[in-house]
Amino acid sequence: MRVLVAIPVFNEERYVARVVAEVLGQGQDVLVVDDGSTDRTPQILRDIDGIHLICHPENRGYGQSLIDAFAFAACRGYDWIITLDCDDQHEPRQIPMFIERARQDDVDIISGSRYLTEMSGSTQAPEDRRRINMQITRLLNKTLGLSLTDAFCGFKAYRVSGVAELPLTVPGYAFPMQFWVQAVRSGLRICELAVPLIYLDPTRHFGGMLDDPDARLNHYLEVFHAELAATEDAPCDTPRSRCGNR
């Protein structure tokens, strides 16, 4: 089973070297998607040997980084892709747990959940993030027939053959709203895996209008309902992903 670990980064000079080193230390193939960083992140990445690297010339969004990572994995014959953030909210030492679960070969998406069970080392999420997460999670469960406990955790494992067929287009932080609709419509099998809830820097922000919780929630809802409407009359077959830039 070939596994690729993909790490989307944007201005992560504080964490990127250590996070990448921890993943490489586990013997995993690593892809870093630098989403137009303007700090020292590009320089740091150039000095790290043994990684695949996609560099966006400008900031294109978290969702676009994942879309490009999926295409990269598909074009290079990986069976699974594991994604984790680079801001110390996800612990690379948990990657083997995702791989072990993937080897059971009975699901297509293994979604990390910070709320499935309370784990040692967990912290508190900012109130607005937890509130919006819970509201969106309830909506997804009710509308799509899911049983999620965490709609937005970026620590996930995906069967590449499943996600490579999805016509994903949402480039920003609302990417999960489109992804969950398409995953359910395509019949992908989903489970959750407990991971710690870690927020070390509650001052981190989304940027622009999304820093306002009400605007962020409304944006998520708009993308969700637009995707629902778009899939009502869509054909069942979807185009195959093409190789992303390197």
N, C-alpha and C positions, 0 to 999 in steps of 0.2 A: 504494500500500500504506500504510494508516494504521497507525501504530505508537504505542502508549502505553508509557511507561516508568513502572513502579510501584515505589515505595520504601516498604517497611514499616519503621516506626520505633517504638522504645520507649526513652525516656530517652536520646536521642542529641544532647543540646544541644552536645556537643563537636564533632560532625561535620556535623550536618544542613544547616546553611546552606551550607557549602562544597560538599557532595555535590550538593544540589539545584541550586546555581548552575552547577556543571559540567555537569549534565545539561541544564538550560535553555539553557546556552551553545551546545549542539549543535543547538538548534532543535527539540527533541523535546517532545511533549505529556507532561506529568508528573502523575502521581497519587501523593500521599503518603498512606499509611494510618497515622495516629497511633494506636497501640494502647494508649491510656490512659496516656500519659506523665505522670509526676508531677514532672519537673524543668522546665527552661525551654523544652523542645521546643515545646509548644503556642504559647507566646508568639512564639518565633522563626518558626514556620510562619505565624502570622497576619500577620507583617510581610513575607512573601514574596509578590510578585505573580506572577500567571501560572501558578498551579498549581491542579490539582483536589485536594480534600482530603476524606478520610473520617476522622472522629474517633470513636473508640470511647470511651464514657464510663468504661470500666474496661478493664483488661488482659484481652483475650480470647484471645491467643495468636498466634504467628507464622502458623500454618496458617489461622486465621480471617482474618487480614489478607490472605493470598493469595486465599482464597475470595472475599472481598469485592472484591478488585481484579479478579478474573476476571469477576465479575458486572457490575462497572462497565464494563469494556471491552466486554463483549457487548452491554450495553444501549445503548452509544453508538457501536456500529458499527465498532469497531477490528478490524483484521485480525490483528494480532500484539500481544502484550504481553510486554515485557521486564522482568524483575524483578532487582533488585540490592539488596544489603544496604547499610546506612548507617553501617557501623562501620569504614570504610576498608579492608575486605578485598576489595572489588571496585572496579575502576577504571572510572569512567564513560567514559573515552576508548576503551574497548573496545566500547562499544555499537554503533558502526558495523560492527564485525565480525559481530555477531549479525544486524544488518539485512541485510548483504550475503549472509550464509548463508541467511537466510530468503527472500530474493529468488530463490533457486534453486528454491523451491517444490516440493521433493521430500521434505520432512520436516514433522512437526507439532510436535516438541519439540526444541529445540537446548539441550542441557544443558552448562553450563560444567563443565570438569573441571580440577582443580588437580593431577591426577596423570597426565593423558594424556601430557604431555611436560614436561620441565623447562624453565622459562622464566626469563629474566633478571628480577631483582627479587624472586624467590621467597624465602620464609623457611621456617622449620620449624613444622609444626603441633604443638600439645601432644600428647604421646604417647598419651594416652587417646582423644583425638578421632580421631587417625589410625588407631589400632587398631580402634576401633568402626566407623569409616567403612569400612575395608577388610573387616572381618568382615561387615557388612551388605551391602556391594557384592557380595561373593562369594555371599552367600545369594540376593540378587536375581537375579544372573546365572544361578545354578544352577536356581532355582525357576521363574523367569519367562522363561528363555531369552534374557536380555539379554547385552550385552557392555560394560557400564559400567565405568568406572574410578573414578568419584566419585559416590556415591549422594546426597550431601547438599549439594552446592554450590547456593547460592541464586541464582547468576547464571545466568539461563535466558531463553530466548525460547519462547513458546508460541503456536501458532496458536489464536486465540480461539475459532473455531468448533469446535475439537476439545475444548478444556478446558471450554467452557461447558456441555457436555452431561454432564460427569462429576458424579455425586452425591457430592461431597466433603463430609465432615463433621468430620474430625479437626482440632481447633482449634490444637493445640500443635506442639511441635517434631517430633513423630512424623508430621506431615503427609506427608512423602515416602513413608513406608511404605504409606500408603493410596493416594497418588497413583500410584506406579509400578504397583501391582497394577491399578488402574482404567485406566491408560493402555495397558497391555499388553492387557487384556481388551477394550478398545475399538478395538484395532488401530491406535493412533496410532504414527506412524513417528518414530523417535528417533535422534538423532545427538549426538555430543559435540563441543565446541569448547574448545580449550586456553585456560586463563586462568591467571594467576600465582597461586601459593599465598602468601597474605599473612596473617600473624597478627602484628599490631603490639602487641596487648595480651593476652598469654596468661592474664591474671588474670580476663578476662571470664567470666561464669558463666551457666548456664541458669536457675538459680533452683530452690529447693525440692529435692525428691528427685533431680531430674535432675543436680544437681551431683555426685552419686555415680555414677561410671562404670558400675558393675555395675547399679545401679538404672536408669540411662538405657538401657543395652543391653537389659535385660529388658523395659522399657516399649516400646522399638522392636519387639522380637520379639512381644510381646503384640498390638500393633496390627497388625503384618504378618499374623500367623496369623489374627487375627479377620477381617481383610479378605479373606484367601483363603477362609475358610469362608463369609463373607457372599456372595461372588460365585459360589460353586459353583452355587447354585440361583437366582441373580438373573436376571430377564428381560434381554434384550439391549438394550431401549430404556431410556433414562434421562431423568429430567425436565430440562427446560431451566432454566438458572439465571435467577433474577429479579434485578432491579436492587438493588444494595446501598444502604445509607444514604449520604447525602452530608453 
